[in-house]
Amino acid sequence: MERVAIAVLLAVFLAPAACNRGSSGPTISQAELSAEIGGGTKVLLLDVRSDEEFRSGHIPGASNVPHDAIEDWLRKQNLAPDTDIVVYCESGGRSRTVQQVLISESFASVRHLEGDMKAWRECEKCAKE
């Protein structure tokens, strides 16, 4: 009985991590996004962290849509299927989930920011030095 309980717990905690690794879609690097923003490319930048995380700092021009509110938010929007979307969170888990939701809703260009907000902060820090 104890072995079964341990096996169930391992499946519950390890399965989502395994799914996230295999379900990634197109990505964009920090440098590529920075160049697109600086060059005036129209991109819908979605920060899918909590409101509190967003208030503590975000990429300029980003819209805050917490990951657990994405489906409600989408119903209220009138986004064209060819909208160029870049999603990010703090470290990747939530943004990968949202990316898959957006792809399943037939958006053609949904990219995940490599390294997410963690890497963006590091990139800014490097640029300041």
Contacts in CASP RR format, 6 or more apart in sequence:
PFRMAT RR
TARGET T0000
AUTHOR 0000-0000-0000
METHOD contacts of the structure
MODEL  1
MERVAIAVLLAVFLAPAACNRGSSGPTISQAELSAEIGGGTKVLLLDVRS
DEEFRSGHIPGASNVPHDAIEDWLRKQNLAPDTDIVVYCESGGRSRTVQQ
VLISESFASVRHLEGDMKAWRECEKCAKE
20 92 0 8 1.000
20 93 0 8 1.000
20 96 0 8 1.000
20 97 0 8 1.000
23 96 0 8 1.000
23 100 0 8 1.000
24 96 0 8 1.000
24 99 0 8 1.000
24 112 0 8 1.000
25 96 0 8 1.000
25 99 0 8 1.000
25 100 0 8 1.000
25 103 0 8 1.000
25 110 0 8 1.000
25 111 0 8 1.000
25 112 0 8 1.000
26 109 0 8 1.000
26 110 0 8 1.000
26 111 0 8 1.000
26 112 0 8 1.000
27 111 0 8 1.000
27 112 0 8 1.000
27 113 0 8 1.000
27 114 0 8 1.000
28 36 0 8 1.000
28 86 0 8 1.000
28 111 0 8 1.000
28 112 0 8 1.000
28 113 0 8 1.000
28 114 0 8 1.000
29 114 0 8 1.000
30 113 0 8 1.000
30 114 0 8 1.000
30 115 0 8 1.000
30 119 0 8 1.000
30 120 0 8 1.000
30 123 0 8 1.000
31 123 0 8 1.000
33 43 0 8 1.000
33 45 0 8 1.000
33 59 0 8 1.000
33 86 0 8 1.000
33 113 0 8 1.000
34 123 0 8 1.000
36 43 0 8 1.000
37 43 0 8 1.000
37 45 0 8 1.000
37 59 0 8 1.000
37 60 0 8 1.000
37 61 0 8 1.000
41 84 0 8 1.000
42 84 0 8 1.000
43 84 0 8 1.000
43 85 0 8 1.000
43 86 0 8 1.000
44 63 0 8 1.000
44 79 0 8 1.000
44 83 0 8 1.000
44 84 0 8 1.000
44 85 0 8 1.000
44 86 0 8 1.000
45 59 0 8 1.000
45 61 0 8 1.000
45 62 0 8 1.000
45 63 0 8 1.000
45 86 0 8 1.000
45 88 0 8 1.000
46 62 0 8 1.000
46 63 0 8 1.000
46 65 0 8 1.000
46 85 0 8 1.000
46 86 0 8 1.000
46 87 0 8 1.000
46 88 0 8 1.000
46 98 0 8 1.000
47 53 0 8 1.000
47 54 0 8 1.000
47 58 0 8 1.000
47 59 0 8 1.000
47 62 0 8 1.000
47 63 0 8 1.000
47 64 0 8 1.000
47 65 0 8 1.000
47 88 0 8 1.000
47 89 0 8 1.000
47 117 0 8 1.000
48 65 0 8 1.000
48 66 0 8 1.000
48 67 0 8 1.000
48 70 0 8 1.000
48 87 0 8 1.000
48 88 0 8 1.000
48 89 0 8 1.000
48 94 0 8 1.000
48 95 0 8 1.000
48 98 0 8 1.000
49 58 0 8 1.000
49 64 0 8 1.000
49 66 0 8 1.000
49 67 0 8 1.000
49 89 0 8 1.000
49 90 0 8 1.000
49 94 0 8 1.000
49 117 0 8 1.000
50 66 0 8 1.000
51 64 0 8 1.000
51 66 0 8 1.000
53 90 0 8 1.000
53 117 0 8 1.000
54 62 0 8 1.000
54 64 0 8 1.000
57 117 0 8 1.000
58 64 0 8 1.000
58 117 0 8 1.000
59 88 0 8 1.000
59 117 0 8 1.000
59 120 0 8 1.000
62 88 0 8 1.000
65 73 0 8 1.000
65 98 0 8 1.000
67 89 0 8 1.000
67 94 0 8 1.000
67 95 0 8 1.000
67 97 0 8 1.000
67 98 0 8 1.000
70 98 0 8 1.000
70 101 0 8 1.000
70 102 0 8 1.000
71 101 0 8 1.000
74 101 0 8 1.000
74 102 0 8 1.000
74 105 0 8 1.000
79 107 0 8 1.000
81 106 0 8 1.000
81 107 0 8 1.000
81 108 0 8 1.000
82 108 0 8 1.000
82 109 0 8 1.000
83 107 0 8 1.000
83 109 0 8 1.000
84 109 0 8 1.000
84 111 0 8 1.000
85 102 0 8 1.000
85 107 0 8 1.000
85 109 0 8 1.000
85 110 0 8 1.000
85 111 0 8 1.000
86 110 0 8 1.000
86 111 0 8 1.000
86 112 0 8 1.000
86 113 0 8 1.000
87 95 0 8 1.000
87 98 0 8 1.000
87 99 0 8 1.000
87 102 0 8 1.000
87 110 0 8 1.000
87 111 0 8 1.000
87 112 0 8 1.000
87 113 0 8 1.000
88 95 0 8 1.000
88 112 0 8 1.000
88 113 0 8 1.000
88 115 0 8 1.000
88 116 0 8 1.000
88 117 0 8 1.000
88 120 0 8 1.000
89 95 0 8 1.000
89 98 0 8 1.000
89 116 0 8 1.000
89 117 0 8 1.000
90 116 0 8 1.000
90 117 0 8 1.000
90 118 0 8 1.000
91 115 0 8 1.000
91 116 0 8 1.000
91 117 0 8 1.000
91 118 0 8 1.000
92 112 0 8 1.000
92 115 0 8 1.000
92 116 0 8 1.000
95 112 0 8 1.000
95 113 0 8 1.000
95 116 0 8 1.000
96 112 0 8 1.000
99 110 0 8 1.000
99 111 0 8 1.000
99 112 0 8 1.000
102 110 0 8 1.000
103 110 0 8 1.000
113 119 0 8 1.000
113 120 0 8 1.000
END
